[in-house]
Amino acid sequence: MTSAELPKAHGRPYITDGGLETTLVFHERVDLPFFAAFPLVLSQEGRALLERYFEPYFALASAHEAGFVLDTPTWRANPDWAERLGLSADDLRTANLKAAAVIRDLRARRMPGRPVVLNGVLGPRGDGYVVGQAMSVPEAAAYHCPQMQALRDGGVDMASAVTMTSADEAAGIVLAARDCGLPVAVSFTVETDGRLPSGESLEQAIARTERATGAYPAYYMINCAHPDHFADTLETAGPWRERLGGVRANASRRSHAELDAATELDPGDPSELGRDYRRLRAKLPGLCVLGGCCGTDHRHLAAICEACF
């Protein structure tokens, strides 16, 4: 797949999946220590589970004649989380390579002839809800480089830095992608006040990432927040808004702290979320990738598709 076929503004709409980890934990009752889904690719049972998970999303993309961004389940597949899971550096590289192989196989078997982008996912070094161990841009690039290399070697079309809590770590991942020759998207998360956990506004975070990377990202996204948390932020005009190409919102209006402490899933209202996305598309005509995050599943994506396409 060439860069010309990747998601871009004013082209074919693309959808992606919902909240993989929350669906597996709360709906499928799968034990995911540290919320890490990537070990699933190491077993036949786990790979079959992932295929069943993606199947309704593939059906939605086909029904709505949309492209599909197919993610590797590697949000936690970095050294800090691997160490907590008792996995070595070799184990981690194998898991990232296998994750890329899994989605390559799914595209070939389940979506032949359809526009499907294989997307290698990198998450933050820390929790995803807090900044955690702050890194400089060069430190972040060095830290995330081995995972980026493994995903590239596995054959992904692009990479995405997902649930980024600070511009510096996001920029480091972008530089790692650039050094690997991969297109990359950056997805920031925000708190209920519309600001990143680092305290940066979306505008500031995008501007800092642009400066540090020579505007290398293909586009930016927002994920792991309800539209109510960032809709007002989008009223601020500027070129930064034109760089926003995707949204993967939460179903719940709860804060990150509340979600972290929750023992039950808050699925919100799928139809209401669909209407929220329609309003976001009216504000941001450059939105080309629509998906979900925590608490969402194929029902939410169906409502989003019905509202937006």
Order of alpha helices (4+ residues) and beta strands (2+ residues): beta-alpha-beta-alpha-alpha-beta-alpha-beta-alpha-beta-alpha-beta-alpha-alpha-beta-alpha-alpha-beta-alpha
